[in-house]
């Protein structure tokens, strides 16, 4: 009498689960690419007054590249972002014009590769001379986008819809695998 082959249904379930995981990774990767936002800039000092030289840095562009900063919100033009002594950090400077009104001013850096970008707000206080410290708290967002390590990955956490899609894919794979196992098991008993 021939024994039922249980290895084949288990293999089918494994193949189904692996295919579902691969599909989930592809869907999740596409969703991450669509949800990318510019990284944040770091300003030193973070709070300034008219006439202050502001140093801007970011890791959004990766190592060995350059970028262009845009301080047009302050009535200035572009400024150069160049590699610093720290790995993967670009740095640039601009001077806040005299007569600048108090408030937040948006600064943007675009990477030379045309893909990466970073944004941030510098807080300008009233009065003349450099600021002695931060008097305004900015609310930075978490950096997002891909980490340039050569092996893929990202810095953003999945959203609720991405988690739900992944759970649905895994549940479908489990149901499909169970169905295949039961079908195979019932088919081998009858024949």
C-alpha positions in Angstrom: 0.0 0.0 0.0 1.3 3.4 -0.9 1.7 6.1 1.8 0.3 9.6 1.2 3.0 12.1 0.2 2.8 14.9 2.8 6.0 16.6 1.7 4.4 18.0 -1.5 1.5 19.9 0.3 4.0 21.3 2.8 6.2 22.5 -0.1 3.2 24.0 -1.9 2.3 25.9 1.3 5.9 27.1 1.7 6.0 28.3 -2.0 2.7 30.1 -1.4 3.9 31.9 1.7 7.2 32.9 0.0 5.3 34.3 -3.0 3.0 36.3 -0.7 6.0 37.7 1.2 7.7 38.7 -2.0 4.5 40.4 -3.2 4.1 42.2 0.1 7.7 43.4 -0.1 7.1 44.7 -3.6 3.9 46.5 -2.6 5.5 47.9 0.5 8.5 49.2 -1.4 6.3 50.9 -3.9 4.3 52.5 -1.1 7.5 53.7 0.6 8.7 55.3 -2.6 5.5 57.2 -3.0 5.5 58.4 0.6 9.0 59.8 0.7 9.3 63.4 2.0 12.4 65.6 2.1 14.7 65.1 5.1 15.2 67.8 7.7 18.0 70.4 7.7 20.0 71.2 10.8 20.8 74.9 11.5 23.5 76.3 13.7 22.5 78.4 15.5 18.8 77.3 15.2 17.6 80.8 16.3 19.2 83.8 14.6 18.9 87.6 14.3 19.5 89.7 11.2 23.2 89.7 10.3 23.9 86.2 11.7 25.9 83.7 9.6 23.9 80.5 9.6 25.5 77.1 9.0 23.3 74.5 7.4 24.0 70.7 7.3 22.2 67.6 6.1 22.8 63.9 5.4 20.0 63.7 2.8 22.4 63.6 -0.2 24.8 60.8 0.7 28.6 60.7 0.7 30.8 62.3 -2.0 28.1 64.6 -3.5 27.1 68.2 -3.4 23.9 70.2 -3.2 22.4 73.6 -3.7 20.6 75.5 -0.9 17.7 77.8 -1.5 17.3 80.7 0.9 14.9 82.8 -1.3 12.5 83.0 1.6 15.0 85.4 3.2 15.5 87.3 -0.1 18.7 85.5 -0.8 19.6 83.3 -3.7 21.2 79.9 -3.8 24.1 78.8 -1.6 26.5 75.9 -2.1 26.3 72.7 0.0 29.6 70.8 0.0 30.9 67.7 1.7 32.2 68.3 5.3 34.8 66.5 7.3 32.0 64.2 8.7 31.0 61.2 6.6 27.8 61.8 4.4 27.3 65.4 5.7 26.9 68.4 3.4 27.4 71.8 4.9 26.7 75.3 3.6 26.3 78.9 4.9 24.3 82.0 4.4 24.0 85.3 6.2 20.5 86.5 7.3 20.0 90.0 5.7 19.7 93.0 8.0 16.1 94.2 8.3 14.7 90.7 8.2 11.4 90.5 10.1 10.9 88.1 12.9 9.5 84.7 11.9 10.1 81.2 10.5 11.8 81.1 7.1 11.8 77.9 5.0 15.2 76.7 3.6 15.5 73.9 1.1 18.5 71.9 -0.1 18.4 69.9 -3.4 21.0 67.2 -3.9 23.2 67.2 -7.0 21.8 63.8 -8.0 18.4 65.4 -8.5 16.7 62.9 -6.2 17.5 63.8 -2.6 16.2 66.9 -0.8 16.0 68.4 2.7 13.9 71.2 4.2 13.8 73.1 7.4 12.8 76.4 9.0 15.2 78.9 10.6 13.7 81.1 13.2 14.7 84.8 13.0 14.2 87.0 16.0 14.0 90.8 16.0 16.9 93.1 16.8 20.5 93.2 15.6 23.4 90.8 16.3 23.6 87.1 16.6 21.2 85.2 18.9 22.5 83.8 22.2 20.3 80.7 22.1 17.1 79.1 20.9 13.9 81.0 21.9 11.7 79.1 19.5 11.2 75.4 19.3 10.9 73.9 15.9 9.0 70.6 15.4 11.1 68.5 13.0 9.5 65.5 11.3 11.2 62.2 11.2 13.6 61.8 8.3 12.3 59.6 5.5 13.6 58.2 2.3 16.1 55.6 1.5 19.4 55.1 3.4 22.2 54.9 0.9 24.0 51.9 2.2 24.1 49.9 -1.0 21.8 47.2 0.4 18.5 49.0 0.3 16.3 49.9 3.3 14.6 53.0 4.5 14.3 55.3 7.4 10.6 55.6 7.6 8.2 53.4 9.5 5.3 51.8 7.7 2.0 53.5 7.9 -1.3 51.9 9.0 -2.4 51.2 5.5 1.0 49.5 4.7 0.7 47.3 7.8 -2.9 46.4 6.9 -1.9 45.5 3.4 1.0 43.3 4.7 -1.3 41.6 7.2 -3.9 41.0 4.5 -1.3 39.4 2.2 0.0 37.1 4.9 -3.5 36.1 5.9 -4.3 35.3 2.2 -1.2 33.2 2.0 -2.0 31.3 5.1 -5.6 30.6 3.9 -4.3 29.6 0.5 -1.7 27.3 1.9 -4.2 25.7 4.3 -6.7 25.2 1.4 -4.0 23.6 -0.7 -2.9 21.2 2.2 -6.5 20.2 2.9 -7.3 19.7 -0.8 -4.1 17.6 -1.3 -4.8 15.6 1.9 -8.3 14.8 0.9 -7.3 14.0 -2.7 -4.7 11.4 -1.6 -7.1 9.6 0.8 -9.6 9.0 -2.0 -7.2 7.6 -4.6 
